[in-house]
Amino acid sequence: MHLLVVEDDHHVAGALTGVLQRRHFDVTRAATGREALDLMDDSVGMVLLDLGLPDMEGFEVCGLIRRRFDVPIIMITARSELTAKIHGLGLGADDYLVKPFDLRELIARIEAVGRRARPVTATGTDTVITVHGVRIDLASRKVCVEDTPISLTRKEFEILAALARHPGVAVRRERLISEVWQTDWAGIGRSLEVHVASIRHKLGVPDVIETVRGVGYALAVE
């Protein structure tokens, strides 16, 4: 896997690069946010993003990357406050690791996020679900509205797919968080709400995802 390490501290970047290369990762290092954006292309399989960059906020870099690429992002930062973590995950980061950390934990998180990022082959016979003009193909991970392709981020698709596997059935918020973010941390709840709102906006069919008060969400059936 090709990793883009965005870290302005040369000592930290050197240590990270050495460990990752010994684990057989292909590593490219960027020292600034602008350099990271210039180096981003489809060959990058994951971004390790420091938030304390000299030219721009790491949060801004995350948002700009997320607009153009559906690539896993792990934020690595000394900021341990809960508000920063929630903000980062809400922007689309897949994980958030606070410095100082054990390099073995970083490797474990890279592997875990990498596993979640791989497309999942749908099982069962109903791999294509159509409701209210929204066509969800679980196998090809494509979504169309009245034959118009809709571009969803990886997490947005996984949320929609989790609901599509049980149309008309309320899926608990805790289950969605567990399946999509691979965590039981309740703080992800706000990020889930943001992602659902984004899905509704992109589909242009707000009622296709129903909010089941006190439970979670359901894919509306006709």
C-alpha positions in Angstrom: 0.0 0.0 0.0 1.2 3.5 -0.8 1.0 5.8 2.3 1.3 9.5 2.2 2.7 10.7 5.5 2.0 14.4 6.2 4.3 15.5 9.0 6.4 18.7 9.3 8.7 17.3 12.1 11.6 15.7 10.3 12.5 13.5 13.3 9.0 12.1 13.6 8.6 11.8 9.9 11.9 9.9 9.6 11.0 7.5 12.4 7.5 6.8 10.9 8.9 6.3 7.4 11.5 3.9 8.6 9.1 1.7 10.5 6.5 1.8 7.7 9.0 0.9 5.0 10.2 -2.1 7.1 6.6 -3.2 7.1 6.8 -3.1 3.3 4.7 0.0 2.8 5.5 2.4 0.0 5.9 5.8 1.8 5.8 9.3 0.4 6.3 12.2 2.9 4.9 15.7 2.7 6.1 18.4 5.1 3.3 20.9 4.5 -0.4 20.8 3.7 0.1 22.3 0.2 2.8 19.7 -0.6 0.4 16.9 0.5 -2.3 18.2 -1.8 0.1 18.4 -4.7 1.2 14.8 -4.0 -2.3 13.4 -3.8 -3.3 11.1 -6.7 -5.1 7.8 -7.1 -2.0 5.8 -6.2 -2.2 6.9 -2.6 -3.9 4.2 -0.5 -4.0 6.0 2.8 -3.0 9.3 4.4 -1.4 9.7 7.8 -2.2 13.4 8.5 -0.6 15.5 11.2 -2.8 18.5 12.2 -0.1 20.9 13.3 1.2 21.9 9.9 3.2 25.1 9.2 1.1 26.4 6.3 -2.4 25.4 6.9 -4.6 23.5 9.4 -4.7 19.7 9.1 -8.4 19.9 9.3 -8.5 22.0 6.2 -6.2 19.6 4.4 -8.5 16.7 5.4 -11.5 18.5 4.0 -9.8 19.3 0.7 -8.5 15.7 0.3 -11.9 14.3 1.0 -13.6 16.5 -1.6 -11.4 14.9 -4.4 -10.4 11.4 -3.1 -12.2 8.7 -1.3 -9.0 7.6 0.5 -8.7 6.5 4.2 -7.3 9.2 6.4 -5.8 8.7 9.9 -5.3 11.9 11.8 -2.1 11.9 14.0 -1.9 14.8 16.4 -1.0 15.9 19.9 -4.5 17.4 20.3 -6.3 15.1 22.7 -9.4 17.2 23.3 -12.7 15.5 22.5 -14.0 18.4 20.4 -11.0 18.1 18.0 -11.5 14.4 17.7 -15.2 14.8 16.9 -14.4 17.6 14.4 -11.8 15.5 12.6 -14.1 12.4 12.3 -16.9 14.7 11.2 -14.7 16.0 8.3 -14.3 12.4 7.1 -11.2 11.1 8.9 -11.3 7.3 9.4 -9.4 7.3 12.7 -7.7 9.7 15.1 -4.5 8.8 17.0 -3.1 11.0 19.7 0.6 11.6 20.2 2.7 10.1 21.8 1.7 6.6 20.6 3.3 3.2 20.3 4.2 2.5 16.7 2.7 -1.0 17.0 -0.7 0.7 17.7 -0.2 2.8 14.5 0.5 -0.3 12.4 -2.6 -2.0 13.9 -4.8 1.0 13.1 -3.4 1.2 9.5 -4.3 -2.5 9.0 -7.7 -2.1 10.6 -8.6 1.0 8.6 -7.3 -0.7 5.4 -9.5 -3.7 6.0 -12.6 -1.5 6.4 -11.7 0.4 3.2 -11.7 -2.7 1.0 -14.9 -3.2 -1.0 -17.2 -5.8 0.6 -18.8 -8.2 -1.8 -22.5 -8.4 -1.2 -24.0 -11.7 -0.1 -27.4 -13.2 -0.7 -29.7 -12.7 -3.7 -30.8 -9.1 -3.3 -27.7 -7.2 -4.3 -29.6 -4.4 -6.0 -32.2 -2.5 -4.1 -34.4 0.2 -5.6 -36.6 2.5 -3.5 -38.2 5.8 -4.4 -36.1 5.9 -7.6 -32.9 5.3 -5.8 -31.0 2.3 -7.1 -28.4 0.8 -4.8 -26.0 -1.8 -6.2 -24.3 -3.5 -3.2 -22.0 -5.6 -5.3 -20.6 -2.8 -7.5 -21.0 -0.1 -4.8 -22.9 2.2 -7.2 -25.8 4.4 -6.5 -28.1 6.0 -9.1 -31.2 8.2 -8.9 -33.4 8.0 -12.0 -30.3 6.6 -13.9 -28.1 9.5 -12.8 -25.0 8.2 -10.9 -24.5 9.7 -7.4 -21.0 10.1 -6.0 -20.9 9.0 -2.3 -17.9 8.8 -0.1 -17.0 5.3 1.2 -18.6 5.9 4.6 -21.8 7.4 3.0 -22.1 4.3 0.8 -21.6 1.9 3.7 -24.3 3.7 5.8 -26.7 3.5 2.9 -25.8 -0.2 2.2 -26.3 -1.1 5.8 -29.8 0.3 5.6 -30.5 -1.2 2.2 -29.7 -4.7 3.4 -32.8 -4.4 5.7 -35.2 -2.1 3.8 -38.1 -0.9 6.0 -36.4 -2.0 9.1 -35.0 0.4 11.7 -31.3 -0.1 12.1 -30.0 1.1 15.5 -27.5 4.0 15.6 -25.1 1.8 17.6 -25.2 -0.9 14.9 -24.4 1.6 12.1 -21.5 3.1 14.1 -20.2 -0.4 14.8 -20.4 -1.5 11.2 -19.2 1.6 9.5 -16.7 3.0 12.0 -15.7 -0.3 13.7 -16.1 1.3 17.1 -18.7 1.5 19.9 -17.6 5.1 20.8 -20.8 7.1 21.3 -19.0 10.3 20.2 -19.3 9.2 16.6 -23.0 9.8 16.8 -22.7 13.4 15.6 -20.6 12.3 12.6 -23.3 9.7 11.7 -25.9 12.4 11.7 -23.7 14.6 9.4 -23.1 11.7 7.0 -26.8 10.9 6.8 -27.6 14.5 6.1 -25.1 14.5 3.3 -26.5 11.3 1.8 -30.0 12.8 1.8 -28.7 16.0 0.2 -26.8 14.1 -2.6 -29.7 11.8 -3.4 -32.1 14.7 -3.5 -34.7 12.3 -2.0 -34.7 13.2 1.7 -37.5 10.8 2.6 -35.6 7.8 1.4 -33.8 7.6 4.8 -36.3 7.8 7.7 -35.2 8.9 11.2 -36.7 6.5 13.7 -36.8 8.5 16.9 -35.0 6.8 19.7 -33.7 4.0 17.6 -31.8 5.0 14.4 -32.5 5.1 10.7 -34.4 3.0 8.2 -34.5 2.9 4.4 -38.1 3.8 3.5 -40.0 1.3 1.4 -42.7 2.3 -1.1 
